[in-house]
């Protein structure tokens, strides 16, 4: 599949999410190289992406819906995640917002008071980030998928990371468990542990690391658009298979935009 002249059929699961929608649209724009599918949970999300037949309705906890969407695909991009929400009244100006929207605000003070968080029923990290991803991996294996790109998160090397305390969800612990399951599955994989996400345009100089070495620095952040691009590029690069790495970037306006993803990814030697 990688680096061939044939079109790659790619399914994006979580295609209506903030990063998933970017990945889906990028793939659709490159119809000379890709045939894209998306999996979303609702009709409203399907219509948001254009409502085409390439958009499947399903749920990561419903294996039959996963099987339908994965039949005949080459590559799978997993962009699903449990989403912590802020308890109303627990933080000024944050009612109705998701945690990631508050944290991506440049004015947020991580050393100051923190909001209280919760997960909606049926949407806890154990369900979405462990069982749901395990279902996706098992289905991909049974369907003969040739390459799985899983987007995780930096911070997983620290069980006491504050993200684990949000809503008592242990989200990074469950994510890391799913990553290990993929690494042990036998399917060619790439695990991208993204840094702190923002919603800016992207096109920065990207940096790879391991064991959260980028996280305590200004390079531990990355635009969603750059994560989406990295996923797409990884599917086309043979050297990305059986690799796991952290992905951050230099601050906006610093360095040169990454263009050669093969040069960026090829030096990676870590399989987990």
Secondary structure, DSSP 8 states (H G I E B T S, - for coil): -TT-SS-EEEEEETTTSHHHHHHHHHHHHTTTTEEEEEEESSHHHHHHTT--TTEEE--TT-HHHHHHHHTT-SEEEE------EE-TTSSTT-TT-BHHHHHTSTT--TTS----EE--TT--HIIIIIIIHHHHHHHHHHTT-SEEEEEEETTTT-TT-HHHHGGG--HHHHHHHHHHHHHTS-S-EEEEEE-EEE-S-----EEEESTTTTTTSTTBEEEHHHHHHHHHHHTT-GGGTTEEEEEEE--TTSS-----HHHHHHT-----
